Amino acid sequence: MREQELIVYRDFEDGQLLRDMAWLMSHYDDEKSKRDDMAALFYDCIHRLIELAGSYGFHGNLWHCYLANLLVNNENSYSCGCEIRGEINGTINQAVLHDIVILKEFYDFDFRPLMEKLKVPEFALAEKYESSSRESKVYNARICARICELAKKFCLDHTPEEMKDTLTQFYREYGVGKFGLHKSFRIVHEENGVHMEPILNIAHVRLDDLVGYETAKKKLRDNTDAFVSGRRANNCLLFGDAGTGKSSCMKAIANEYYDRGLRMIEVYKHQFRDLNEVISQIKKRNYRFIIYMDDLSFEDFEIEYKYLKAVIEGGLERKPENVLIYATSNRRHLIRENYGDKEESRQDMHTGDTVQEKLSLAYRFGVTIYFGAPDKKQFAVIVKTLAKRFGVKMPEEELLAEANKWELSHGGLSGRSAQQFIDYLLGKCDV
């Protein structure tokens, strides 16, 4: 086998299994090799394939799934160029086709002579593997299904050219690597630098799931539509009362615009110093990135907002066109203000400058969207809508009376308290 002849598709993250299998494929019929050692290595490869199935959720032909997973995660000049955009031009296509010819040899390899020669019939378990019901540790069910489906499509490709076209189409539809397969990420700062770690279990909510706030949702949609369509868009601040759905809107945006190339990166205040490094890693990718800051606010003594100001607008380097900042906050002006800020004081000769400094961060968000607490009538509509959606069967008068009792001791009138009330009812056996 010719894995060492690969040009573009090299440096696979989990490439040792490929190298071990390639060695077995090339030497299993070599009379000078020790059969017991080769059989032991073959059993070890089977073990690793089954472990991958447990971690990734793969099923069917695990060898094919493993190869497909290598291809969809290998970020190279070709795969990154094809992500979201589709096929690219240039000599790179010839180099990639050279690699696909080699990889197709791995894909189409007939293991029966190897199994008979080494007396290891158990490899058949990995060729028709039924996965357990437990969830994947690495991928959610949607991503796992796409990779297993790609592995099956490769079986229908009769030529390397067809296999290359199938892979390119996958890159166009879903992208490549972690950014292609996942919707949202968190920042991890380790000794070897800053990198982004996928968030595997984002709540699958949609904007329509949020009852009411139609004007606010439309404003958010319009700005996000413009952004993912390549038009001018603004940084966006969602502010207002607690429990009104601001954070849920952000999760919904990540879900609804994923297929259009939108990815979301969650950042906390203590990570603002890493923002420049994060932006440098994503600015040349074909995706659109929203850097998301939940519950953003600052006390007087906190100075992290100064890093954020420079990143949003004000530094020498221009913010990339594929990056926007979205934030949620209970405060309209983000930084805590005191009455003393607006009064003449011996400690501060320029009180106006102090006020402007504290307002300057909020002014860098071109779109601000207000989420206010519902009144009694709106709260009742939210409760009734959620009760119908989740199948709660209770007379309306009793339902609303109980909901009113609930909100008095659970945070007041808000969508969050309404949802918590419905969850409470669903947890009771008699509902």
KAPE-V925852 format. One record per helix or strand of 2 or more residues. SS is the DSSP state (a for helix, b for strand). FROM is the first residue (numbers start at 1). LEN is the number of residues. If there is no record, write none. Layout:
ss & from & len
SS & FROM & LEN
SS & FROM & LEN
//
This chain:
ss & from & len
a & 3 & 3
a & 16 & 12
a & 35 & 22
a & 62 & 12
a & 77 & 6
a & 92 & 16
a & 112 & 7
a & 121 & 7
a & 141 & 16
a & 160 & 15
a & 177 & 5
b & 184 & 7
b & 193 & 6
a & 207 & 3
a & 214 & 15
b & 236 & 5
a & 246 & 11
a & 258 & 3
b & 262 & 5
a & 269 & 14
b & 288 & 6
a & 305 & 8
b & 323 & 7
a & 339 & 4
a & 351 & 13
b & 367 & 5
a & 376 & 14
a & 396 & 13
a & 415 & 12
//
